[in-house]
Amino acid sequence: MTNLSNRAKLRLRLAAGLIGGPNKTLKLDRKNFYPQMIDYLKKMSDEEKNKLKEYVDWLEDFENATPIQK
C-alpha cells in the first residue's frame, strides 16, 4: 500500500469515527486499520461516500479553525 500522508490518516480516522458512531462499531484491526478502512470505504455507495466526505471536510475545517479569542 502507498504511504499515506498525515492528513489522509487523519481523514480516515475521522471517517471511522463518523461511521462507527455511538450505535455502530467498526471491527477493524489496529495494525491494519488504514488498508481496512480504505477497503470499507470502497464498498460504500457513491452517495454514502459523498455524504461522509462532507462531514469529514467539516470536521477537518473545524479542527483547523483558529480559536476565537475572548
N, C-alpha and C positions, 0 to 999 in steps of 0.2 A: 504494500500500500504506500502511496505517496505520503511524504511527510506533510502534516497539517500545520498551518500557521496557528499561533496562539489565538488569533481571532476566530478561526474556524473551529478550534476546540471549544472556545467559549460558547459559540453559537450552537454547537452540538449539545453542550451541557444545558444551555437554556432551553433548547427544544425538548430535550429529555425531561426536564422539569415540567414543562407545559404538557407534554403528552402524558406523563405519569400522573401528575396532579394528586389531589387528595384521595381520589377514589379508584385509581388505577396504578399498578406498579409495573414498570418495565423490568423484565428479568434479563438484565444484561450483565455479563461478566466484566468486572473492573479491568482485568488485564486486556480484554479485547473490546472495551467499551466503544471506542471510536469506529472501528470497522463494523461492529454490530449495529451501532446507531445509524450509520450510513445505509446499511442493508435494510434496516427498519424503514427509513425514510423513502427508500426506493420503492417499497411496497405500497406506499400511501398513494391515494389518488391525487391527480394534479390539483384538484380543488382543496383537498386537505393540506397538501404541501404549501399552496399559496397562502392559505389562512394561517398556517403555522409560521410561515416566513414573516407575515405581517406582525404577528405577536412577537417573534424573536427580534425583528427590526425595532419594534417599540421598546422592548426591554433593553436592547443594546444601546439605543439612544438615551434611555433613562439612566443607565449605568454610566454613560459618558457625559451626562449633563453636568454643568458646573453648578455646585451647590449655591443656593440663594443665600446671600449674606444678610444677616439680621442686624 
